Amino acid sequence: MKKTEKTQHDTPSKVAWLLSALLVLMPLTSCGLPAPDGGISSSQSTPVPQVKHRDFLSVMYCPENTGEYSRSLFHQANALVAQSVASLVSQNSAGVVVYVNLLDNSPARPENSVLTLKIPAIPAFPKIPVMTPTPTIDSTDPYGSANKQSTISTWDSGVSSTYQNQVKAVKDQLDNEQLDVKTWGDKLRALNPRLGSGPANIWECVQEASHRFNGWPGERYILIAGTLPNPGDASTWYLLGPHVHFRFIFTGCSSIPSCQSGEGAWGRALSAAGVRDQRYFDAGESQALSTVFGN
């Protein structure tokens, strides 16, 4: 058989064919968008929301469990607190602890401590990384620029993968904590204990809160759902401090004058105790709230 001899023009024609193939295929395989410098961004990352950091939050909630307080208001207050606590599950937060003590003539009794919830710290979503633009093919050095393009594409792919894994880890933790808080909230909504003896001793609830808060940093909330019995002599109270927020929700008063009298007496007592702020919400006002925190 006669061999076909190669001509001098065969090799250059193959090189030209390879160069044209590279120029066509490389932009297609980089899977990116044009970068500002005309190159190709080799990996894309989906941005996630960034939120302001929230410090640790400790909460003491005492719903009144006596014959003096409407059972309907008791259940509505519990539902509002469950809803409010659910909103505390957030990225970039230092954690939450919530104590629930039934409020009767001695809320500090062990049997009145009915629910406790701890939400651990949740990190912030990572910031979207800045990718290195993948260079375009240099026609004067196609092989060298192809190697650079491959190296940068591999690097960007690793950066993007790390970012996506970090995002997934935060999302998974959020999902788990939301499930735990929902389970806790369902238990709070379902509370229907046997009535305790009155009158409601709010001050003992405040004392119990103060003892428990000592073990935690950050902001503190004391939530009371119930009637507004006179606080009595507040001269023996110790300072609660400027990190304490006090909220009365679903207040049950026999008349407008009795509510005004109770709010005035508690306002003076709590101001003397040095709380940061205090709010009073009757049933109608409480029903309009989406959360007890921040109001």
N, C-alpha and C positions, 0 to 999 in steps of 0.2 A: 504494500500500500504506500502510496506517495504521501510523505509528510507535508503538511501545510506550513510553510515558513512564515514566521512572524515578521511583520514589517516594522520599521522604526516608528510608525505613527500609531501602533496599537496601544502602547502604554500611555501616552498622553491622552488618548481618547477615553481610556478607562478612568484615568484620574479626573478628567473633566466630568464624567458621568457620576463618579462618587461625590465630587464636590457639590454638584447640583442636587443630588439626593440628600446630602447632609443639610443643605440650606433649606430644603423643603421640609424635612422630617423634624429637625430640632425644635422649631417653634411649636410644632404640633404636640410634641411629647413633653414640653415643659409645663403644660397645664396651668398656665398663669395668665395674668393680665399685663399689659404694657406698663413698665415702670416709668417714673418721671424722666429718667435719663435715656429712654428709648429701649431699655433692656426688658427682660421678662421677669415678673415676680413669680418665683417657682412654687411657692406654697401660699395658701390663703387660710386665714384663721377668722372664725366668726367672733366678733366682739360680744362681750357680756356686760351687763350693767354694773356700774361701780356705785357704791353707796357710802355714806358717811359712817365712820366707826361709831358703834354704840358701846359705852362702858357697861360693866357688870351691873345687873339690876336685881335687887331683892324685893320681894313682895310679901306682905302679910294681908290675907283676906279673911275677915270675920263676918259671916252672914248670921244675922240674929235668928236664933232657934228657940223662941219663946212664944207663948200664946198671945203676946202683945203685938206680934208682927205678922202681917198677912202672909199666908203660905204662897199665894200667887206672886207677891213681890219677892219672896225668898227664891223661888224658881227663876223668875225673870232676872234677878241680880246674878245668880249663878251662871245663867246663859250668857249674860253680858261679859262677865269675867272670863269665862271659857273662850269666848270670841276674841276678847282683848289679848289674852295670853297667846292665842294662836298666831296673832300678828307679830309677836316678838321673835318668831323663828326667822332669822335673817342672817345672811352672810355678813362678814366683817363685824361680828358682835362678840362681846367678851363672855356671854353666858347669862343665865337667869336662874333664880331659885324662887319658887312660889310655895308658901305655906297657907293651908286653909284650916282655920280653927272655928268650930261652931261657937257662936256667941250666946251665952246664957249668963247666969250669975257667977260663973267661974270658967271662962273660956280657956284658961291655962291648964285645966285638968287633962291628963294624957288622953282620956277617951274623947275629948273634944278636938284633938288633933287628927283630922280625918284624911287629909290628902297633902302630899308633898310632891313637887315637880322640880326636877333639875334639868335645865337645858345647857349643854356644854358650849364652850366657845366654838364659833364657826369662822373659819378664815375667810378673807375676802377673795372674790374671784381674781385670778391673775390678770394683769393688764395685757392687752394684746401685744405680742412681740412685733418688733420691726424686722421685716425680712430683708435680706440682701438681694437686690435685683440681679437676676441672672443675665449675664452679658449676651449680646447678640453674637452671631458667628462673624468672625473677622475673615473676610475672603482672602487676605494675605497670609493668614495663619489659621486655616480651618481646623487642623487637628489640635493645636494648642488651645484655641478658644473653645473647642468642644470639650476638652478636658476641664477647663475652668468652669464651663457651664455645668458640667456634670457634678463637679465638686461642690459648687454653690447650691445646686439643686438638692443634693444629698444633705447638706448642712441645714438648709431651710426646712426640709422635710422633717428633720430631727427636732428642730426648734418648734415647729408647728405641732408635732406629735406630743411633745412634752407639755405644751400649752393646753392642748385638748384633753390630755390626761388629768391635768390639774383642774380644769373646769369640771370634768366629770366627777372628780373626787368631791368637790364642793357641792355639786348638784346631788350626788348620792347622799351626802350627809344631811343636806336640807330635806330631802325626801324622807329619810329615816326619822329625823327629829319632828317633822310635821306629822308623821304617823304616830309617834309617841305622844305628842301634844294632843292630837285628836282623841286618842284613847283616854288620856287624862281628862280632857274636856268632857267627854261622854260620861265619865264617872261623876264629874262635878254637876253636870246637868241632871243626872239621875239621883242625886242626893235627896233623900226623904227621911231624915232621922226622926226618932221619937222626940217630942218636944221636951226641952229642958226647963228648968225653973228660972223665973225672972227675979228681979229686973236685970236687963242686959248690963253687964259690967264691961263697958267699953275700955275703961282705963286699964283693966287687967289685960285686955287684948293688946293695948298699946305697950304695956310693960313686956309682955311676951315677945312682941315684935322687936322691941329694942334689944332684948337679950339675944335673939336669933340674928339680928342684923350685925351684931358685933363681930361675927365671924366672917362677914363678907364686905368687900369694898364697893365703891360706886354709889349709884343712886338707890333710894329706898322709897317704896310706896306702901302706905297703910290704907287699905280699903275697908270701909264699914258699910254694910247693908243692914239697915234696921231703923228702929225708932231713935229719937234723939233725947235720951234721958239727961238730966242735968249732970254735968261733969263733977259737980261738987267743988270742994276746996282744991284748987290747983297749986296752992303755994308749996306743996311738998313734991311737986313733979320735978324731975330733973330734965335737963335740956335734951331734946330729941335731935337737934342739930339741923344745919342748913341743907343737908342732903335728903331730908325727909319730905315727901309729898303726901298730903292727907286728902282722901276723897271719901265723901259720904254719897252713896248711890241708892236709888230707890228708897229714899227716906220715907218712913211711914209716920205721919203726924196726925193727930186727931183733928187739928184745925190749923189754919194759916197762922194765927197768933202763936200757937204752941211751936210751930216750925220756926218762926222768926225768933222766938225766945231761945229755943234750943240752939239755933245757928249762932246767935249772939253769944251765948254762954260758952259754946265750944270754940268760937272764934277767939275769944279772949284767952281761954286756956291754952289753945294751941299756939297762939302768938307768943304767949309767955314761955312756951316750951321751945320756941325758936325754930319751928318748922319752916321750910322754904316757901310752901304755899298750901292753901286749903281750898277745896271746892265742895259745894253742896248741890246735889241734883235730886229733885223730887222724881216721882215715877214718870211723869210726862217727859221731863228733861232727860232722864236716864234712857228712856226708850229711843230717843233721838241720837244717842251716842253710838259711834262705831267702835270706840275704844275708850277705856278709862285712863289710858296712859297718854300724857301730853295735853290733856284738856284741863 
